[in-house]
């Protein structure tokens, strides 16, 4: 994969997952083996399945970007939300959380959540835990260009506009960004992700201007400090989701 020796992908398994919405597991016997999955989006703070243990760390060869659309969990067909995917990058590093599990129940859940509803395919790479533990082979779900929900690259101002104006059955798109950023600060405070944290700052700035209470979305009441390199402010239309008065903050 672009000369990156850290990524180990079985092309047949990827084709199966992409074309048939199958998981990387080929049969029931393999489903009983111990497996790890790497989360870099909502899996970090809401895995939704039982697991034996989890580790924080990173994978190499990929960069996290909010280029995948979502029309179920964080958006609708009319107004797709923005969620994370991984873009191949020879020098890229993506931080997140890996989960160990045994059996087919978690895989079935992930197949439904990530592949059938999310438009992702399965790849396999190596996860590097924080500390001295050796690398671990992990499954990772990646949305690729050309899938039905792909939105692609856009300015962070445009992405923030879409995030502020969309929600789905799992909640508001704002919550997705804020909870992921909060996870990174709490569990991986030394990790760098300019794309994520700049997007968060833009969302917080516009939310303050629109008097949107972020606590209801899992965000702190205080706004994040502005970045000198953050994109300039623009006017967002949010009237269809906000009442005329300021929202009351609700603790989660």
TAQUI-V586072 format. One line per field, one symbol per residue. ss: DSSP state (@ for helix, = for strand, . for the rest). burial: I if it has 24 or more other ideal C-beta (glycine too) atoms within 12 Angstrom, else O. A space follows every 50 residues. Layout:
BEGIN
ss = ???
burial = ???
END
This chain:
BEGIN
ss = ......=...@@@@@@@@@@.......@@@@..======..@@@...... ..==================..........==================== ==..@@@@@@@@@@@@....=========......=======.......= .....@@@@@@@@@..==..==@@@@@@@@@@@@@@@......@@@@@@@ @@@@@@@@@....@@@@................................. ..
burial = IOOOOIIIIOOOOIOOIIOOIIIIIOOOOOOOOOIIIIIIIIIIIOIIIO IOOIIIIIIIIIIIIIIIIIIIIIIOOOIIIIIIIIIIOOOIIIIIIIII IOOOOIIOIIIOIIIIIIIIIIIIIIIIIOOOOOIIIIIIIIIIOOIOII IOOOOIIOIIIIIIIIIIOIIIIIIIIIIIIIIIIOIIOOIOIOIIIIII IIIIIIIOOIOIIIOIIIIIOOIIOOOOOIOOOOOIOIOOOIOOOOOOOO OO
END
